[in-house]
Each structure stands twice: as C-alpha cells, then as structure tokens.
Amino acid sequence: MKLVLEVTFRMGGVSYRGHRWEGNALVFEFERIGDAFIQVLSTRKVEVEVERVPEKVLVELKTKDGGKVFEAFERDGTYLAAEP
C-alpha cells in the first residue's frame, strides 16, 4: 500500500534519508546539517510503499546539534506533521 507523509519544517535545508520500521511504528528519517539555513517554512512530501498499516508514524529529524522526533497524524489518507 502507498503511504503519503507531508511534513512542514521550520527551516530549509532538510533532506529525506529513508524510512524504517521500529516495531509497529514507521519512522521517516530526515536530516538538516550545516551552519546556516533560511528561516522559512518548508514542506516535504514523501510517498512510500509499505506492506502494512503502521500503528504510529514518526518523523526523525537529525541536526548537527542532535535532533528530534515527532509524531504525524492521519487525515484523509495522508499523514501530516510539523516540526515543533
């Protein structure tokens, strides 16, 4: 089945790195590395084929200062998330 994720980030410079399963949670991996980024909202849309419906969809953002993980919610067949 096709799963669609739309994520809004607080800064530019974000790259999609892939996805992985952690138990029943599907984790989408993004990365922002470097020193300077434009302070503008940026949206990324990712479509992946998965073999089962996840119980949770998580977004993992890695940065040079560490990172954060936040959860997406489903609306009308699309998972939506925003960087806190």
C-alpha positions in Angstrom: 0.0 0.0 0.0 1.1 3.6 -0.6 1.6 5.8 2.4 1.9 9.6 2.0 3.6 11.9 4.5 3.7 15.7 4.4 6.0 17.4 6.9 6.4 21.1 7.5 9.8 22.1 8.8 10.7 25.5 10.4 13.8 25.9 8.3 15.1 25.0 4.9 17.9 22.6 4.1 16.1 19.4 5.0 16.8 16.2 3.1 14.9 12.9 3.2 17.1 9.9 4.1 14.7 7.0 4.1 12.4 5.2 6.4 12.5 2.2 8.8 10.2 0.2 11.0 10.6 0.2 14.8 8.1 -2.4 15.9 4.8 -1.2 14.6 5.9 2.4 14.1 7.1 3.7 10.8 9.9 6.2 11.2 10.7 8.7 8.4 14.3 9.9 8.6 15.2 13.5 7.6 18.4 15.4 8.1 19.5 19.1 8.3 23.2 19.5 8.6 25.3 22.6 8.1 25.6 26.0 9.7 23.1 28.4 8.0 19.6 27.8 6.8 16.9 30.1 5.5 14.3 30.8 8.2 11.3 29.9 6.1 8.7 27.1 6.4 9.4 24.3 4.0 7.3 21.3 3.2 8.4 17.9 2.1 6.1 15.3 0.7 7.2 11.6 0.7 5.4 8.7 -0.8 6.5 5.1 0.1 5.2 1.6 -0.4 4.7 -0.3 2.8 3.5 -3.8 3.5 1.2 -3.0 6.4 -0.6 -0.1 8.1 1.6 1.4 10.9 0.2 2.0 14.4 2.2 5.2 14.5 4.1 7.3 12.0 7.1 9.2 13.4 9.4 11.8 11.9 13.0 11.8 13.0 15.0 15.0 12.2 18.8 14.8 12.7 20.7 18.0 13.0 24.3 18.9 13.9 23.0 19.8 17.4 21.3 16.4 17.9 17.8 16.0 16.7 14.2 15.5 17.5 11.4 13.0 16.9 7.7 14.0 16.5 4.6 12.2 15.5 2.4 12.5 12.4 -1.4 12.2 12.4 -3.6 10.9 9.6 -6.2 13.0 7.8 -7.9 11.9 4.7 -5.4 9.2 3.9 -2.3 11.5 4.3 -0.1 11.7 7.4 0.7 15.2 8.4 3.4 16.5 10.8 5.1 19.8 11.7 8.5 20.4 13.3 7.9 21.6 16.9 
